[in-house]
């Protein structure tokens, strides 16, 4: 098949799966793995061990070798690497630690006896829920209520909304501003603080690090501001139809980051998408599409200077 035919097939399958009711994040992830498997298919690599099997090999050995060859595709290596990249993120570590330490300090003050089962359950609930909202999936751990009780925060909606805005990796199906852009802004801010202390200092790290702190931070700031302007614009639009400030804020962030379950977790009283009026639903539907698009690419598409160059 040619590349245009594969692209049309991907678009068609995506539309079919979404209309069948599958979650967008899992649909994009499954299609990414499926079409990535097709793109990295290497018969020589996959069946090398199977072809070297002895002719008198038993059926079980042949079946195991065949399965190992079938999954010997580079897409699975990339999937595992991306998983470890998300797991090593500092934000993912900081949020559960913050929720856990807050209760630990309070427990020391009132001399609460230690319950290691509850401790690990609280850490797991914080870790899973933080990772879920950082990847804009929005699933809530069954131990999340225990984590909230330990943290003393009734509804830490601001933390979860912040994680959804940060988003996942740039080459993933996650929404939000994306981790690499937030990292570029952090490195730029770190460099600016260094210049305040040492005005004549020269930053190291090589050409790529300097480019990340300069051009990368500049582009990241533009994307971040466009995302913030989009939040303000959508909130103003839904406010015209009678939606109050707090539900408008939570639902707007949930729509733009494509983290639908945020509406039922972030607020004191769970919000329901089904109870919204038709005009508000239409605005949020447009916001969901807008949140999935790369705004800079759209601006460049309609910029005459881009086509002239």
Rosetta blueprint (number, residue, H / E / L):
1 X L
2 X L
3 X H
4 X H
5 X H
6 X H
7 X H
8 X H
9 X H
10 X H
11 X H
12 X H
13 X H
14 X H
15 X H
16 X H
17 X H
18 X H
19 X H
20 X L
21 X L
22 X L
23 X L
24 X H
25 X H
26 X H
27 X H
28 X H
29 X H
30 X H
31 X H
32 X H
33 X H
34 X H
35 X H
36 X H
37 X H
38 X H
39 X H
40 X L
41 X L
42 X L
43 X H
44 X H
45 X H
46 X H
47 X L
48 X H
49 X H
50 X H
51 X H
52 X L
53 X L
54 X L
55 X L
56 X L
57 X L
58 X L
59 X H
60 X H
61 X H
62 X H
63 X H
64 X H
65 X H
66 X H
67 X H
68 X H
69 X H
70 X H
71 X L
72 X L
73 X L
74 X H
75 X H
76 X H
77 X H
78 X H
79 X H
80 X H
81 X H
82 X H
83 X H
84 X H
85 X H
86 X H
87 X H
88 X L
89 X L
90 X H
91 X H
92 X H
93 X H
94 X H
95 X H
96 X H
97 X H
98 X H
99 X H
100 X H
101 X H
102 X H
103 X H
104 X H
105 X H
106 X H
107 X H
108 X H
109 X H
110 X H
111 X L
112 X L
113 X L
114 X L
115 X L
116 X H
117 X H
118 X H
119 X H
120 X H
121 X H
122 X H
123 X H
124 X H
125 X H
126 X H
127 X H
128 X H
129 X H
130 X H
131 X H
132 X H
133 X H
134 X H
135 X L
136 X L
137 X L
138 X L
139 X L
140 X L
141 X L
142 X L
143 X L
144 X H
145 X H
146 X H
147 X H
148 X H
149 X H
150 X H
151 X H
152 X L
153 X L
154 X L
155 X L
156 X L
157 X H
158 X H
159 X H
160 X H
161 X H
162 X H
163 X H
164 X H
165 X H
166 X H
167 X L
168 X L
169 X L
170 X L
171 X L
172 X L
173 X L
174 X L
175 X L
176 X L
177 X L
178 X L
179 X H
180 X H
181 X H
182 X H
183 X H
184 X H
185 X H
186 X H
187 X H
188 X H
189 X H
190 X H
191 X H
192 X H
193 X H
194 X H
195 X H
196 X H
197 X H
198 X L
199 X L
200 X L
201 X L
202 X L
203 X L
204 X L
205 X L
206 X H
207 X H
208 X H
209 X H
210 X H
211 X H
212 X H
213 X H
214 X H
215 X H
216 X H
217 X H
218 X H
219 X H
220 X H
221 X H
222 X H
223 X H
224 X H
225 X H
226 X H
227 X H
228 X H
229 X H
230 X H
231 X H
232 X H
233 X H
234 X H
235 X H
236 X H
237 X H
238 X H
239 X H
240 X L
241 X L
242 X L
243 X L
244 X L
245 X H
246 X H
247 X H
248 X H
249 X H
250 X H
251 X H
252 X H
253 X H
254 X H
255 X H
256 X H
257 X L
258 X L
259 X L
260 X L
261 X L
262 X H
263 X H
264 X H
265 X H
266 X L
267 X L
268 X L
269 X L
270 X L
271 X L
272 X L
273 X L
274 X L
275 X L
276 X L
277 X L
278 X H
279 X H
280 X H
281 X H
282 X H
283 X H
284 X H
285 X H
286 X H
287 X H
288 X H
289 X H
290 X H
291 X H
292 X H
293 X L
294 X L
295 X H
296 X H
297 X H
298 X H
299 X H
300 X H
301 X H
302 X L
303 X L
304 X H
305 X H
306 X H
307 X H
308 X H
309 X L
